[in-house]
Amino acid sequence: MNPTALVVLTTFGGADEARAFVKSAVESRLVACGTILPGAVSIYRWQGGITEEGEVVVLLKTDTSKWDALAARVREEHPYDIPELLALPVQRGLDAYLSWLSGEVAG
């Protein structure tokens, strides 16, 4: 099997906005699943200074065929000026899970 699955990483400032985005992405079949991980702290350089912010990490499970549409949705709806959006290719996974994922985004 040649998986085309992706795990896409993004962050939001709060759990409510993360939940709303994930629910919308699942409903529209851009992702099969989104996992919301509260309690993250990000430290980064922004506009010439060091910033430390509480964030919510979101792991989105999708297929490469949905990347462009998902990236466009994030650009349109994400509250950050420059949202984090990283796609990590899945090298291996349980066949049953990967099959479920593909079926969910194919809809």
Jmol script that loads the backbone (N, CA, C; Angstrom):
load data "model"
ATOM      1  N   MET A   1       0.845  -1.187   0.000  1.00  0.00           N
ATOM      2  CA  MET A   1       0.000   0.000   0.000  1.00  0.00           C
ATOM      3  C   MET A   1       0.888   1.246   0.000  1.00  0.00           C
ATOM      4  N   ASN A   2       0.541   2.208  -0.831  1.00  0.00           N
ATOM      5  CA  ASN A   2       1.265   3.468  -0.897  1.00  0.00           C
ATOM      6  C   ASN A   2       0.392   4.557  -0.278  1.00  0.00           C
ATOM      7  N   PRO A   3       0.544   4.801   1.020  1.00  0.00           N
ATOM      8  CA  PRO A   3      -0.349   5.741   1.689  1.00  0.00           C
ATOM      9  C   PRO A   3      -0.213   7.157   1.145  1.00  0.00           C
ATOM     10  N   THR A   4      -1.336   7.818   1.010  1.00  0.00           N
ATOM     11  CA  THR A   4      -1.354   9.227   0.643  1.00  0.00           C
ATOM     12  C   THR A   4      -1.877  10.057   1.810  1.00  0.00           C
ATOM     13  N   ALA A   5      -1.895   9.460   2.970  1.00  0.00           N
ATOM     14  CA  ALA A   5      -2.401  10.139   4.159  1.00  0.00           C
ATOM     15  C   ALA A   5      -1.419  11.206   4.630  1.00  0.00           C
ATOM     16  N   LEU A   6      -1.980  12.246   5.208  1.00  0.00           N
ATOM     17  CA  LEU A   6      -1.199  13.323   5.815  1.00  0.00           C
ATOM     18  C   LEU A   6      -1.680  13.553   7.237  1.00  0.00           C
ATOM     19  N   VAL A   7      -0.754  13.908   8.108  1.00  0.00           N
ATOM     20  CA  VAL A   7      -1.090  14.489   9.398  1.00  0.00           C
ATOM     21  C   VAL A   7      -0.716  15.957   9.277  1.00  0.00           C
ATOM     22  N   VAL A   8      -1.697  16.825   9.436  1.00  0.00           N
ATOM     23  CA  VAL A   8      -1.485  18.260   9.260  1.00  0.00           C
ATOM     24  C   VAL A   8      -1.555  18.918  10.633  1.00  0.00           C
ATOM     25  N   LEU A   9      -0.543  19.691  10.938  1.00  0.00           N
ATOM     26  CA  LEU A   9      -0.406  20.354  12.227  1.00  0.00           C
ATOM     27  C   LEU A   9      -0.746  21.823  12.086  1.00  0.00           C
ATOM     28  N   THR A  10      -1.589  22.315  12.983  1.00  0.00           N
ATOM     29  CA  THR A  10      -1.859  23.743  13.067  1.00  0.00           C
ATOM     30  C   THR A  10      -2.089  24.100  14.531  1.00  0.00           C
ATOM     31  N   THR A  11      -2.193  25.370  14.821  1.00  0.00           N
ATOM     32  CA  THR A  11      -2.455  25.833  16.180  1.00  0.00           C
ATOM     33  C   THR A  11      -3.521  26.921  16.137  1.00  0.00           C
ATOM     34  N   PHE A  12      -4.231  27.037  17.246  1.00  0.00           N
ATOM     35  CA  PHE A  12      -5.224  28.090  17.435  1.00  0.00           C
ATOM     36  C   PHE A  12      -5.004  28.701  18.803  1.00  0.00           C
ATOM     37  N   GLY A  13      -5.524  29.900  18.986  1.00  0.00           N
ATOM     38  CA  GLY A  13      -5.385  30.579  20.261  1.00  0.00           C
ATOM     39  C   GLY A  13      -6.258  30.030  21.368  1.00  0.00           C
ATOM     40  N   GLY A  14      -7.330  29.326  21.005  1.00  0.00           N
ATOM     41  CA  GLY A  14      -8.230  28.792  22.020  1.00  0.00           C
ATOM     42  C   GLY A  14      -8.962  27.555  21.541  1.00  0.00           C
ATOM     43  N   ALA A  15      -9.499  26.807  22.503  1.00  0.00           N
ATOM     44  CA  ALA A  15     -10.163  25.541  22.200  1.00  0.00           C
ATOM     45  C   ALA A  15     -11.458  25.737  21.411  1.00  0.00           C
ATOM     46  N   ASP A  16     -12.191  26.804  21.675  1.00  0.00           N
ATOM     47  CA  ASP A  16     -13.457  27.011  20.974  1.00  0.00           C
ATOM     48  C   ASP A  16     -13.243  27.236  19.485  1.00  0.00           C
ATOM     49  N   GLU A  17     -12.284  28.076  19.135  1.00  0.00           N
ATOM     50  CA  GLU A  17     -12.036  28.313  17.710  1.00  0.00           C
ATOM     51  C   GLU A  17     -11.436  27.081  17.041  1.00  0.00           C
ATOM     52  N   ALA A  18     -10.607  26.333  17.766  1.00  0.00           N
ATOM     53  CA  ALA A  18     -10.065  25.084  17.219  1.00  0.00           C
ATOM     54  C   ALA A  18     -11.186  24.088  16.962  1.00  0.00           C
ATOM     55  N   ARG A  19     -12.086  23.939  17.935  1.00  0.00           N
ATOM     56  CA  ARG A  19     -13.206  23.005  17.807  1.00  0.00           C
ATOM     57  C   ARG A  19     -14.089  23.385  16.625  1.00  0.00           C
ATOM     58  N   ALA A  20     -14.390  24.657  16.463  1.00  0.00           N
ATOM     59  CA  ALA A  20     -15.238  25.107  15.356  1.00  0.00           C
ATOM     60  C   ALA A  20     -14.584  24.804  14.016  1.00  0.00           C
ATOM     61  N   PHE A  21     -13.277  25.048  13.922  1.00  0.00           N
ATOM     62  CA  PHE A  21     -12.590  24.777  12.665  1.00  0.00           C
ATOM     63  C   PHE A  21     -12.573  23.285  12.351  1.00  0.00           C
ATOM     64  N   VAL A  22     -12.234  22.465  13.338  1.00  0.00           N
ATOM     65  CA  VAL A  22     -12.166  21.015  13.116  1.00  0.00           C
ATOM     66  C   VAL A  22     -13.535  20.468  12.733  1.00  0.00           C
ATOM     67  N   LYS A  23     -14.569  20.893  13.428  1.00  0.00           N
ATOM     68  CA  LYS A  23     -15.907  20.402  13.120  1.00  0.00           C
ATOM     69  C   LYS A  23     -16.299  20.747  11.692  1.00  0.00           C
ATOM     70  N   SER A  24     -16.025  21.964  11.272  1.00  0.00           N
ATOM     71  CA  SER A  24     -16.328  22.396   9.914  1.00  0.00           C
ATOM     72  C   SER A  24     -15.524  21.594   8.882  1.00  0.00           C
ATOM     73  N   ALA A  25     -14.250  21.344   9.170  1.00  0.00           N
ATOM     74  CA  ALA A  25     -13.388  20.593   8.252  1.00  0.00           C
ATOM     75  C   ALA A  25     -13.839  19.138   8.125  1.00  0.00           C
ATOM     76  N   VAL A  26     -14.295  18.544   9.229  1.00  0.00           N
ATOM     77  CA  VAL A  26     -14.807  17.167   9.179  1.00  0.00           C
ATOM     78  C   VAL A  26     -16.129  17.139   8.414  1.00  0.00           C
ATOM     79  N   GLU A  27     -17.023  18.081   8.715  1.00  0.00           N
ATOM     80  CA  GLU A  27     -18.320  18.117   8.045  1.00  0.00           C
ATOM     81  C   GLU A  27     -18.180  18.264   6.538  1.00  0.00           C
ATOM     82  N   SER A  28     -17.193  19.045   6.091  1.00  0.00           N
ATOM     83  CA  SER A  28     -16.991  19.263   4.660  1.00  0.00           C
ATOM     84  C   SER A  28     -16.058  18.228   4.026  1.00  0.00           C
ATOM     85  N   ARG A  29     -15.652  17.233   4.815  1.00  0.00           N
ATOM     86  CA  ARG A  29     -14.809  16.124   4.350  1.00  0.00           C
ATOM     87  C   ARG A  29     -13.416  16.554   3.888  1.00  0.00           C
ATOM     88  N   LEU A  30     -12.938  17.686   4.413  1.00  0.00           N
ATOM     89  CA  LEU A  30     -11.550  18.068   4.162  1.00  0.00           C
ATOM     90  C   LEU A  30     -10.602  17.232   5.000  1.00  0.00           C
ATOM     91  N   VAL A  31     -11.081  16.788   6.148  1.00  0.00           N
ATOM     92  CA  VAL A  31     -10.303  15.920   7.030  1.00  0.00           C
ATOM     93  C   VAL A  31     -11.202  14.796   7.524  1.00  0.00           C
ATOM     94  N   ALA A  32     -10.589  13.670   7.851  1.00  0.00           N
ATOM     95  CA  ALA A  32     -11.339  12.557   8.425  1.00  0.00           C
ATOM     96  C   ALA A  32     -11.497  12.737   9.921  1.00  0.00           C
ATOM     97  N   CYS A  33     -10.514  13.392  10.536  1.00  0.00           N
ATOM     98  CA  CYS A  33     -10.486  13.514  11.992  1.00  0.00           C
ATOM     99  C   CYS A  33      -9.592  14.682  12.368  1.00  0.00           C
ATOM    100  N   GLY A  34      -9.937  15.326  13.455  1.00  0.00           N
ATOM    101  CA  GLY A  34      -9.074  16.351  14.031  1.00  0.00           C
ATOM    102  C   GLY A  34      -8.938  16.106  15.515  1.00  0.00           C
ATOM    103  N   THR A  35      -7.733  16.138  16.003  1.00  0.00           N
ATOM    104  CA  THR A  35      -7.464  15.943  17.423  1.00  0.00           C
ATOM    105  C   THR A  35      -6.998  17.271  18.010  1.00  0.00           C
ATOM    106  N   ILE A  36      -7.673  17.722  19.052  1.00  0.00           N
ATOM    107  CA  ILE A  36      -7.396  19.011  19.682  1.00  0.00           C
ATOM    108  C   ILE A  36      -6.628  18.764  20.971  1.00  0.00           C
ATOM    109  N   LEU A  37      -5.456  19.357  21.056  1.00  0.00           N
ATOM    110  CA  LEU A  37      -4.573  19.175  22.208  1.00  0.00           C
ATOM    111  C   LEU A  37      -4.374  20.522  22.914  1.00  0.00           C
ATOM    112  N   PRO A  38      -5.141  20.801  23.956  1.00  0.00           N
ATOM    113  CA  PRO A  38      -4.997  22.082  24.655  1.00  0.00           C
ATOM    114  C   PRO A  38      -3.746  22.106  25.532  1.00  0.00           C
ATOM    115  N   GLY A  39      -3.409  23.299  25.963  1.00  0.00           N
ATOM    116  CA  GLY A  39      -2.344  23.446  26.951  1.00  0.00           C
ATOM    117  C   GLY A  39      -0.952  23.663  26.399  1.00  0.00           C
ATOM    118  N   ALA A  40      -0.829  23.898  25.097  1.00  0.00           N
ATOM    119  CA  ALA A  40       0.491  24.136  24.516  1.00  0.00           C
ATOM    120  C   ALA A  40       0.940  25.568  24.805  1.00  0.00           C
ATOM    121  N   VAL A  41       2.242  25.763  24.857  1.00  0.00           N
ATOM    122  CA  VAL A  41       2.826  27.096  24.954  1.00  0.00           C
ATOM    123  C   VAL A  41       3.829  27.227  23.821  1.00  0.00           C
ATOM    124  N   SER A  42       3.635  28.246  22.997  1.00  0.00           N
ATOM    125  CA  SER A  42       4.546  28.494  21.890  1.00  0.00           C
ATOM    126  C   SER A  42       5.385  29.724  22.192  1.00  0.00           C
ATOM    127  N   ILE A  43       6.673  29.608  21.930  1.00  0.00           N
ATOM    128  CA  ILE A  43       7.605  30.725  22.100  1.00  0.00           C
ATOM    129  C   ILE A  43       8.237  30.952  20.740  1.00  0.00           C
ATOM    130  N   TYR A  44       8.105  32.169  20.230  1.00  0.00           N
ATOM    131  CA  TYR A  44       8.565  32.446  18.870  1.00  0.00           C
ATOM    132  C   TYR A  44       8.913  33.924  18.712  1.00  0.00           C
ATOM    133  N   ARG A  45       9.654  34.199  17.654  1.00  0.00           N
ATOM    134  CA  ARG A  45      10.000  35.579  17.335  1.00  0.00           C
ATOM    135  C   ARG A  45       8.898  36.142  16.444  1.00  0.00           C
ATOM    136  N   TRP A  46       8.373  37.321  16.819  1.00  0.00           N
ATOM    137  CA  TRP A  46       7.323  37.948  16.027  1.00  0.00           C
ATOM    138  C   TRP A  46       7.465  39.456  16.098  1.00  0.00           C
ATOM    139  N   GLN A  47       7.553  40.077  14.954  1.00  0.00           N
ATOM    140  CA  GLN A  47       7.653  41.528  14.831  1.00  0.00           C
ATOM    141  C   GLN A  47       8.761  42.101  15.702  1.00  0.00           C
ATOM    142  N   GLY A  48       9.922  41.454  15.642  1.00  0.00           N
ATOM    143  CA  GLY A  48      11.116  41.955  16.308  1.00  0.00           C
ATOM    144  C   GLY A  48      11.272  41.588  17.770  1.00  0.00           C
ATOM    145  N   GLY A  49      10.349  40.882  18.347  1.00  0.00           N
ATOM    146  CA  GLY A  49      10.453  40.502  19.754  1.00  0.00           C
ATOM    147  C   GLY A  49      10.162  39.026  19.947  1.00  0.00           C
ATOM    148  N   ILE A  50      10.429  38.565  21.157  1.00  0.00           N
ATOM    149  CA  ILE A  50      10.129  37.179  21.518  1.00  0.00           C
ATOM    150  C   ILE A  50       8.748  37.172  22.178  1.00  0.00           C
ATOM    151  N   THR A  51       7.891  36.295  21.687  1.00  0.00           N
ATOM    152  CA  THR A  51       6.522  36.194  22.171  1.00  0.00           C
ATOM    153  C   THR A  51       6.305  34.816  22.779  1.00  0.00           C
ATOM    154  N   GLU A  52       5.530  34.765  23.845  1.00  0.00           N
ATOM    155  CA  GLU A  52       5.134  33.502  24.467  1.00  0.00           C
ATOM    156  C   GLU A  52       3.622  33.513  24.606  1.00  0.00           C
ATOM    157  N   GLU A  53       2.971  32.522  24.005  1.00  0.00           N
ATOM    158  CA  GLU A  53       1.514  32.481  23.989  1.00  0.00           C
ATOM    159  C   GLU A  53       1.007  31.076  24.281  1.00  0.00           C
ATOM    160  N   GLY A  54      -0.092  30.988  25.000  1.00  0.00           N
ATOM    161  CA  GLY A  54      -0.801  29.731  25.151  1.00  0.00           C
ATOM    162  C   GLY A  54      -1.548  29.420  23.862  1.00  0.00           C
ATOM    163  N   GLU A  55      -1.513  28.169  23.442  1.00  0.00           N
ATOM    164  CA  GLU A  55      -2.174  27.776  22.205  1.00  0.00           C
ATOM    165  C   GLU A  55      -2.794  26.390  22.352  1.00  0.00           C
ATOM    166  N   VAL A  56      -3.568  26.043  21.353  1.00  0.00           N
ATOM    167  CA  VAL A  56      -4.157  24.720  21.231  1.00  0.00           C
ATOM    168  C   VAL A  56      -3.578  24.107  19.963  1.00  0.00           C
ATOM    169  N   VAL A  57      -2.970  22.945  20.073  1.00  0.00           N
ATOM    170  CA  VAL A  57      -2.420  22.247  18.909  1.00  0.00           C
ATOM    171  C   VAL A  57      -3.531  21.378  18.312  1.00  0.00           C
ATOM    172  N   VAL A  58      -3.629  21.405  16.996  1.00  0.00           N
ATOM    173  CA  VAL A  58      -4.623  20.599  16.298  1.00  0.00           C
ATOM    174  C   VAL A  58      -3.912  19.704  15.292  1.00  0.00           C
ATOM    175  N   LEU A  59      -4.199  18.413  15.375  1.00  0.00           N
ATOM    176  CA  LEU A  59      -3.678  17.431  14.425  1.00  0.00           C
ATOM    177  C   LEU A  59      -4.829  17.016  13.515  1.00  0.00           C
ATOM    178  N   LEU A  60      -4.698  17.301  12.250  1.00  0.00           N
ATOM    179  CA  LEU A  60      -5.732  16.986  11.272  1.00  0.00           C
ATOM    180  C   LEU A  60      -5.271  15.798  10.439  1.00  0.00           C
ATOM    181  N   LYS A  61      -6.123  14.801  10.314  1.00  0.00           N
ATOM    182  CA  LYS A  61      -5.784  13.631   9.510  1.00  0.00           C
ATOM    183  C   LYS A  61      -6.562  13.700   8.208  1.00  0.00           C
ATOM    184  N   THR A  62      -5.828  13.700   7.085  1.00  0.00           N
ATOM    185  CA  THR A  62      -6.446  13.873   5.785  1.00  0.00           C
ATOM    186  C   THR A  62      -5.652  13.130   4.727  1.00  0.00           C
ATOM    187  N   ASP A  63      -5.966  13.409   3.477  1.00  0.00           N
ATOM    188  CA  ASP A  63      -5.327  12.767   2.335  1.00  0.00           C
ATOM    189  C   ASP A  63      -4.695  13.858   1.468  1.00  0.00           C
ATOM    190  N   THR A  64      -3.662  13.510   0.738  1.00  0.00           N
ATOM    191  CA  THR A  64      -2.984  14.497  -0.101  1.00  0.00           C
ATOM    192  C   THR A  64      -3.936  15.160  -1.092  1.00  0.00           C
ATOM    193  N   SER A  65      -4.981  14.462  -1.490  1.00  0.00           N
ATOM    194  CA  SER A  65      -5.940  15.028  -2.445  1.00  0.00           C
ATOM    195  C   SER A  65      -6.701  16.221  -1.857  1.00  0.00           C
ATOM    196  N   LYS A  66      -6.705  16.358  -0.543  1.00  0.00           N
ATOM    197  CA  LYS A  66      -7.439  17.441   0.124  1.00  0.00           C
ATOM    198  C   LYS A  66      -6.542  18.595   0.561  1.00  0.00           C
ATOM    199  N   TRP A  67      -5.231  18.477   0.339  1.00  0.00           N
ATOM    200  CA  TRP A  67      -4.283  19.482   0.839  1.00  0.00           C
ATOM    201  C   TRP A  67      -4.618  20.887   0.341  1.00  0.00           C
ATOM    202  N   ASP A  68      -4.782  21.068  -0.963  1.00  0.00           N
ATOM    203  CA  ASP A  68      -5.001  22.411  -1.502  1.00  0.00           C
ATOM    204  C   ASP A  68      -6.265  23.051  -0.922  1.00  0.00           C
ATOM    205  N   ALA A  69      -7.341  22.284  -0.853  1.00  0.00           N
ATOM    206  CA  ALA A  69      -8.595  22.817  -0.304  1.00  0.00           C
ATOM    207  C   ALA A  69      -8.465  23.114   1.184  1.00  0.00           C
ATOM    208  N   LEU A  70      -7.768  22.251   1.914  1.00  0.00           N
ATOM    209  CA  LEU A  70      -7.574  22.480   3.346  1.00  0.00           C
ATOM    210  C   LEU A  70      -6.714  23.721   3.583  1.00  0.00           C
ATOM    211  N   ALA A  71      -5.638  23.857   2.831  1.00  0.00           N
ATOM    212  CA  ALA A  71      -4.774  25.033   2.971  1.00  0.00           C
ATOM    213  C   ALA A  71      -5.544  26.310   2.641  1.00  0.00           C
ATOM    214  N   ALA A  72      -6.382  26.269   1.617  1.00  0.00           N
ATOM    215  CA  ALA A  72      -7.188  27.437   1.270  1.00  0.00           C
ATOM    216  C   ALA A  72      -8.161  27.780   2.392  1.00  0.00           C
ATOM    217  N   ARG A  73      -8.781  26.769   2.988  1.00  0.00           N
ATOM    218  CA  ARG A  73      -9.717  26.995   4.099  1.00  0.00           C
ATOM    219  C   ARG A  73      -8.986  27.628   5.279  1.00  0.00           C
ATOM    220  N   VAL A  74      -7.796  27.130   5.588  1.00  0.00           N
ATOM    221  CA  VAL A  74      -7.023  27.709   6.700  1.00  0.00           C
ATOM    222  C   VAL A  74      -6.685  29.164   6.391  1.00  0.00           C
ATOM    223  N   ARG A  75      -6.222  29.454   5.184  1.00  0.00           N
ATOM    224  CA  ARG A  75      -5.891  30.840   4.828  1.00  0.00           C
ATOM    225  C   ARG A  75      -7.107  31.750   4.961  1.00  0.00           C
ATOM    226  N   GLU A  76      -8.291  31.260   4.596  1.00  0.00           N
ATOM    227  CA  GLU A  76      -9.515  32.061   4.650  1.00  0.00           C
ATOM    228  C   GLU A  76     -10.044  32.259   6.066  1.00  0.00           C
ATOM    229  N   GLU A  77      -9.990  31.203   6.889  1.00  0.00           N
ATOM    230  CA  GLU A  77     -10.720  31.226   8.156  1.00  0.00           C
ATOM    231  C   GLU A  77      -9.859  31.369   9.408  1.00  0.00           C
ATOM    232  N   HIS A  78      -8.573  31.110   9.307  1.00  0.00           N
ATOM    233  CA  HIS A  78      -7.739  31.120  10.511  1.00  0.00           C
ATOM    234  C   HIS A  78      -7.559  32.544  11.016  1.00  0.00           C
ATOM    235  N   PRO A  79      -7.644  32.749  12.325  1.00  0.00           N
ATOM    236  CA  PRO A  79      -7.540  34.101  12.872  1.00  0.00           C
ATOM    237  C   PRO A  79      -6.112  34.678  12.876  1.00  0.00           C
ATOM    238  N   TYR A  80      -5.095  33.863  12.724  1.00  0.00           N
ATOM    239  CA  TYR A  80      -3.722  34.367  12.760  1.00  0.00           C
ATOM    240  C   TYR A  80      -3.343  34.998  11.421  1.00  0.00           C
ATOM    241  N   ASP A  81      -2.454  35.996  11.471  1.00  0.00           N
ATOM    242  CA  ASP A  81      -1.920  36.594  10.241  1.00  0.00           C
ATOM    243  C   ASP A  81      -1.167  35.557   9.412  1.00  0.00           C
ATOM    244  N   ILE A  82      -0.348  34.763  10.074  1.00  0.00           N
ATOM    245  CA  ILE A  82       0.417  33.704   9.418  1.00  0.00           C
ATOM    246  C   ILE A  82       0.212  32.423  10.215  1.00  0.00           C
ATOM    247  N   PRO A  83      -0.815  31.655   9.876  1.00  0.00           N
ATOM    248  CA  PRO A  83      -1.071  30.429  10.642  1.00  0.00           C
ATOM    249  C   PRO A  83      -0.033  29.357  10.370  1.00  0.00           C
ATOM    250  N   GLU A  84       0.268  28.608  11.404  1.00  0.00           N
ATOM    251  CA  GLU A  84       1.109  27.430  11.243  1.00  0.00           C
ATOM    252  C   GLU A  84       0.288  26.379  10.515  1.00  0.00           C
ATOM    253  N   LEU A  85       0.853  25.811   9.455  1.00  0.00           N
ATOM    254  CA  LEU A  85       0.187  24.738   8.731  1.00  0.00           C
ATOM    255  C   LEU A  85       1.280  23.870   8.108  1.00  0.00           C
ATOM    256  N   LEU A  86       1.505  22.724   8.716  1.00  0.00           N
ATOM    257  CA  LEU A  86       2.552  21.810   8.283  1.00  0.00           C
ATOM    258  C   LEU A  86       1.947  20.454   7.973  1.00  0.00           C
ATOM    259  N   ALA A  87       2.256  19.926   6.806  1.00  0.00           N
ATOM    260  CA  ALA A  87       1.756  18.606   6.413  1.00  0.00           C
ATOM    261  C   ALA A  87       2.881  17.590   6.533  1.00  0.00           C
ATOM    262  N   LEU A  88       2.631  16.558   7.314  1.00  0.00           N
ATOM    263  CA  LEU A  88       3.605  15.494   7.523  1.00  0.00           C
ATOM    264  C   LEU A  88       3.094  14.235   6.836  1.00  0.00           C
ATOM    265  N   PRO A  89       3.846  13.705   5.868  1.00  0.00           N
ATOM    266  CA  PRO A  89       3.374  12.504   5.178  1.00  0.00           C
ATOM    267  C   PRO A  89       3.398  11.288   6.090  1.00  0.00           C
ATOM    268  N   VAL A  90       2.396  10.458   5.940  1.00  0.00           N
ATOM    269  CA  VAL A  90       2.309   9.221   6.708  1.00  0.00           C
ATOM    270  C   VAL A  90       3.043   8.145   5.914  1.00  0.00           C
ATOM    271  N   GLN A  91       4.078   7.587   6.495  1.00  0.00           N
ATOM    272  CA  GLN A  91       4.856   6.554   5.827  1.00  0.00           C
ATOM    273  C   GLN A  91       4.225   5.177   5.965  1.00  0.00           C
ATOM    274  N   ARG A  92       3.636   4.944   7.115  1.00  0.00           N
ATOM    275  CA  ARG A  92       3.005   3.650   7.398  1.00  0.00           C
ATOM    276  C   ARG A  92       1.825   3.880   8.330  1.00  0.00           C
ATOM    277  N   GLY A  93       0.899   2.937   8.299  1.00  0.00           N
ATOM    278  CA  GLY A  93      -0.246   2.989   9.188  1.00  0.00           C
ATOM    279  C   GLY A  93      -1.034   1.702   9.047  1.00  0.00           C
ATOM    280  N   LEU A  94      -1.937   1.481   9.970  1.00  0.00           N
ATOM    281  CA  LEU A  94      -2.792   0.306   9.869  1.00  0.00           C
ATOM    282  C   LEU A  94      -3.650   0.423   8.617  1.00  0.00           C
ATOM    283  N   ASP A  95      -3.683  -0.637   7.821  1.00  0.00           N
ATOM    284  CA  ASP A  95      -4.448  -0.609   6.579  1.00  0.00           C
ATOM    285  C   ASP A  95      -5.902  -0.217   6.811  1.00  0.00           C
ATOM    286  N   ALA A  96      -6.499  -0.757   7.857  1.00  0.00           N
ATOM    287  CA  ALA A  96      -7.907  -0.458   8.137  1.00  0.00           C
ATOM    288  C   ALA A  96      -8.103   1.029   8.439  1.00  0.00           C
ATOM    289  N   TYR A  97      -7.188   1.623   9.196  1.00  0.00           N
ATOM    290  CA  TYR A  97      -7.306   3.051   9.518  1.00  0.00           C
ATOM    291  C   TYR A  97      -7.120   3.900   8.272  1.00  0.00           C
ATOM    292  N   LEU A  98      -6.099   3.588   7.482  1.00  0.00           N
ATOM    293  CA  LEU A  98      -5.842   4.362   6.281  1.00  0.00           C
ATOM    294  C   LEU A  98      -6.998   4.258   5.286  1.00  0.00           C
ATOM    295  N   SER A  99      -7.602   3.093   5.214  1.00  0.00           N
ATOM    296  CA  SER A  99      -8.752   2.882   4.344  1.00  0.00           C
ATOM    297  C   SER A  99      -9.938   3.724   4.840  1.00  0.00           C
ATOM    298  N   TRP A 100     -10.164   3.716   6.167  1.00  0.00           N
ATOM    299  CA  TRP A 100     -11.228   4.540   6.756  1.00  0.00           C
ATOM    300  C   TRP A 100     -10.993   6.013   6.454  1.00  0.00           C
ATOM    301  N   LEU A 101      -9.755   6.478   6.655  1.00  0.00           N
ATOM    302  CA  LEU A 101      -9.408   7.882   6.416  1.00  0.00           C
ATOM    303  C   LEU A 101      -9.712   8.252   4.972  1.00  0.00           C
ATOM    304  N   SER A 102      -9.255   7.454   4.026  1.00  0.00           N
ATOM    305  CA  SER A 102      -9.498   7.743   2.607  1.00  0.00           C
ATOM    306  C   SER A 102     -10.989   7.795   2.293  1.00  0.00           C
ATOM    307  N   GLY A 103     -11.744   6.873   2.868  1.00  0.00           N
ATOM    308  CA  GLY A 103     -13.174   6.849   2.641  1.00  0.00           C
ATOM    309  C   GLY A 103     -13.885   8.072   3.200  1.00  0.00           C
ATOM    310  N   GLU A 104     -13.439   8.555   4.339  1.00  0.00           N
ATOM    311  CA  GLU A 104     -14.076   9.713   4.971  1.00  0.00           C
ATOM    312  C   GLU A 104     -13.854  10.996   4.193  1.00  0.00           C
ATOM    313  N   VAL A 105     -12.664  11.179   3.640  1.00  0.00           N
ATOM    314  CA  VAL A 105     -12.417  12.416   2.894  1.00  0.00           C
ATOM    315  C   VAL A 105     -12.924  12.308   1.456  1.00  0.00           C
ATOM    316  N   ALA A 106     -13.116  11.088   0.963  1.00  0.00           N
ATOM    317  CA  ALA A 106     -13.624  10.909  -0.402  1.00  0.00           C
ATOM    318  C   ALA A 106     -15.130  11.191  -0.455  1.00  0.00           C
ATOM    319  N   GLY A 107     -15.829  10.836   0.625  1.00  0.00           N
ATOM    320  CA  GLY A 107     -17.208  11.118   0.838  1.00  0.00           C
ATOM    321  C   GLY A 107     -18.191  10.705  -0.163  1.00  0.00           C
TER     322      GLY A 107
END
end "model"
wireframe off; spacefill off
backbone 0.3
color backbone group
